[in-house]
Amino acid sequence: MQLTRISLKAARGLALTMMFTLAACIDLKQSIEISDGLVSYEMEMRMNSALAQLDVENIAEFCDSHDEMRVEVSGELKRTIKQSYEDEDIVCRMKIVGSIQEFRKQVTEMPKRDLTRILDFQMVDETTLRIESTFEPNDDMTAPTAEEKAMIAAMMQGRVLTWSVKAPRITESNGEISADSTQVDWSVPMAMAIQSPHTFSATVKVALPWYQPILDYFN
């Protein structure tokens, strides 16, 4: 009976170690650039290449194995996805480019298991856009003990969850807005991100009136 308990504890420890190791070695970066009525959305995911091979049977299909990367677009929207290797990481980069209205329409209609699970892209009015992105860890990712939390923190050293937005004007955000209000950056250590949901938000102007530079000058 004692041996059974030890074996179960060891098996649980191994499973947790594998699970946390796979989750821990991920960087997730998202960015949006808005200009002249067009939007360019990019998602970059990095994972230790050796561990990635444990996550999928065919490493050549690693990027396509993730729901967020398996996104179908049509019409004027163009999507590209590239898989590469940098240092010890396998890197997935997806880019979607098109008009703001078409991007909003297609993102809204996507299944919730896809990109919309972590991205909400809504026009408030003709010139105002609201962007929200929530990273919500699975229940299995949370560490119940101090020992496991310490293990995760050690493995996740240097790994981050990142967002950036460039637009004609950033009016509000929980990130750091640049001095000229045209860019916002936000990041959270991945060790913190998997312990509880984290949300990035930004309200931006997709177009400015012709007299805005004059107002900016006097302000």
N, C-alpha and C positions, 0 to 999 in steps of 0.2 A: 504493500500500500504506500509506504514511504517512497519507494522507488518510482511508483506511478506519479506521485505528486511532484517529485524532482524532475521527471521526464516531461510532465506537462508544463512545469514552470520554465524549463529550458527551451521547450518548443515555443512557448509564448514569447520568451525573451528573444529567440531567433527571429520569429515572425515580426515582432515589433522593430527589431534592429533593421531587418530588410525593408520594412515598410517606411520607417523614418528615414533610412538612408536614401531610398528612392525619392521620397518627398523632399528631403533636405537639400539635395544637390540640384535644385532648380532655381533659376532666375527667371522672372517674368517681367517683361518690359512692354508697355503699350504707349503709343503716341498717336496724336492726330494733328495734322496741319491743314489749316483752312485758308484759302486764298482765291479770290475771284470766282466765288460760287462753287469751288471744287473742294473736295475733301480727300486727304490721303491718310489712310489708317494703317498703322503698322503694329504687328505683334511679334515680339522676339522671345523665344524660350530657350534657355540653356540648361543642359543637364550633363553630368559626368558621363562621358561616352561608354566607359566600362559598365557603369550601372544601367545605362539605357538598354544595353543588350539583355538585361534581366527583365526588362519591362515589356519587350516585344520580341516575337520569334524572329522576325526579319528586320534587322537594324536599318535596312534601306527604306523601310516604310515607317520609321519612327515618327516623323513629323505628321504623317497622315493618320497615325493611330490615335491622335488626340482630337476629341470632339471640337474643341475651339478652332483647330486648324482645318477640320473637314467642313468648310463653308462653301456653299454653292451660290454664286451670283450670276446675274444674267444681264442682257441688254448692254447699257453703256458702262456698267461697272466692270472693272478689270481686276482680276485677282491673280497674284503670283505667289508661289511658295518655294523656298529654297532651303535645302539642307546642306550644312557644311560642318567642318571640324575646325575648332580654334583651341589651341593648347590641348587640354584634356577634356574639353567639352564638345558635345554635339550641339549644334545651333540650328534652330528652326526659325525662319523669318517669313512671315506672311504679310502681304501688302494688298490693300484694296483701294482703288482709285476711281473716282467718279464725281458726279454732281452731288451736292449736299442733299437735295430733295430725294434723289434716287437712292442714295446710301441710307437715309433715314427710313424710306419706304421698305427697302429690302431687309434691313436689319430688324425692323419691327415685325416682319412676316416670317422671319427665321424661326425654326423650332427652338424651344427654350433650352434644349440640351446643347445647342451650338453657341455661337458667339454671343447671343443675347443673354446667356447665363451670366456673363461678366460685364456686359456693356449695355447701357441704356442711352439712346441718342435721340433726343426729342426737340423739335422746334417749338419754342414758347410763343413766338410770333414771327413775323416775316424776317426779322433781322436778328433775333435772339435764339441762341441754341443752348440747351442744357445737356451736359454730359455727366453721367454717373457710372461708376464702375465699382462693383463689390466683389472682393475676393473672399469667398466663404469656404473655409476648410471643411473637409469631410470629418464626420465624427471620429473616424478611425485615426485621424492625424493628431488629435489632441493627446497629450501625454498626461496620464493620471498621477504619476509619482514625480517627486523632485529629482530622482535619479534619471528618469527618462527625459525630463525637461532639460537637465544638464547635458545629456547625451545629444539631444536635438540642437541645443545652442552651440555645442562644439562642432557638430557636423555642418551647421548652417553658416558658419563664419564667412562673412563676405557675400552671402547670397541675399538678394533684395527683390522687393516688389516695387516696380517703378511706373510712373505715369508722367507724360509731358504733353502739353497742348500749345500750339502756336496758332494765333488768330489775329484778325485786325484789332480786337480789343478784348481783354479778359476783364470782366466786370466783377466777378466774385468767384472765390475758390477756397478750398481748405488746404491748398498747396501754397508754395512760395511763388508769388507773382513778381515778374521782373519789373524794374523801375519804369519801363516804358509801357507796361501793361499789355504786352503782346505775347508773353509766354508765361506758362506756369509749370512748375516742376514739383513732384510729390514722390516720396519714397518711404518705404517701411522695411525694416529688416525682415527677411522671410521667417526667421525664428519667432517673431512676434505675429506675423501674418497668419500662421497656421494655428495659433492659439485661440483666435477669435476673429469674427468678420471685420474686415477693414474696407472702408468706402472712400473713393476719390470722387470729388465733385467739382464741376466748374461751369459757370455761366459765361458765355462769350457772345460778342457781337460778330456776326459773319460779314457784315458790311457797315461802313461808317458814312455819315452824311458828308457832303463835299466840304462843309465848313468846319468839320471836326479839327483839322490841323490848326485853324485859327484859334479855336477855343483852347486847344492844348497849349498853344504858344502863350496865351495870356494867363493860363493857369500855372 
